[in-house]
Amino acid sequence: MMPFGVQSYQWPSKNWPTAHPQNMGVESREFEQFLNYAFPENLDWSSREGVRTQSLLVIKDGVLIYEKYRTGFGPEKRHHTWSVSKLLANAFMGIAEKQNILSRQSRVVDFVGPRKNPDFQKMTIRDLLYWSSGFGWNESYEGNPLRSSVLEMLYGQQVKDVGDYVAGTPLSHLPGEKESYSSGDTNLLSLTLRKALKSDERYWSFPWKELFDPLGISSAVIERDESGTFLLSSYAHMTPRDLAKIGLLYLNDGVWNKKKILPAGWVYDSTQLSPAFRGRAKGSHSDKPVRGMHLWTNKENLRMNLRRPFPDVPADMFAALGHWGQSMVMVPSERIIVVRMADDRDDSFDMNRFIKLLLQSFSSAHLGASRK
């Protein structure tokens, strides 16, 4: 596996450096198969079925080699990233740790105050980052709206103060004991950062001063709840080109053009399996990626009966994923970033096939020598 930290990129400013795919080792026939999968012909958008790609960017070695938008979208149009925005929570926590504002070992209670359940005092920022808070949280959306914690948080009365709502949610497990995907954990991280910074003005400028401005990201918008807390779980908007800049930062171990944005090792730690992962039942297999630190990974651990979720994709792949097909996939060993914004509604999109087709389109001389 190629290590994080390769710094031979052409760093983008407002625009990305570009190259024709063939000049980056792409074989035309194979690449056409990849594009035909991403943009199927004769798609009936009114049916809400099929692979419904709205925007697609492919970046290799820091160079934008392919870009396409459906009608109504373009390079300057922001997309609603949905849960891809959770990557920002990871980044902001990393920056705050680097600046000694907080650490992964910090107790959440020290920033947001105690709650009724005494076990809340045991919860750390690390627990929240690994989606292992212990809250009895229901992340269902359309399938079970009346019992959905996330819909109540984002669209009900709790949008007045999402962090306070999450902190008051009853615990079903001890913190750190069990992983369970939760937008609530993300927004409690957001409130924790707000309290740690001790100034709303400093908090509201933090994303731009510490991340967006250094990377030359000009399109980013993050919505807030009524109290002023950023809704990092779901409500960041930016162009695919700007989102890809964050992907390049993560491919390069948190360094941007020689400036260290994230702590050393932060990206590596973020892409490891959650310590709360307890394995899968014997004989079971899932094509869903597994959780890292507010990222999704393609890890394999046979001792825990965990086979690589995407078997035809390198094990070092990691991704930020969101509702209805929003995604940014990073493959460090191939120095590839793929940003796909979409309107998938029927779960027919196959990530393994999508990335496999892309990688197959590169000649072997342009792929990592250690690829497995």
Disulfide bonds with the S-S distance in Angstrom:
none
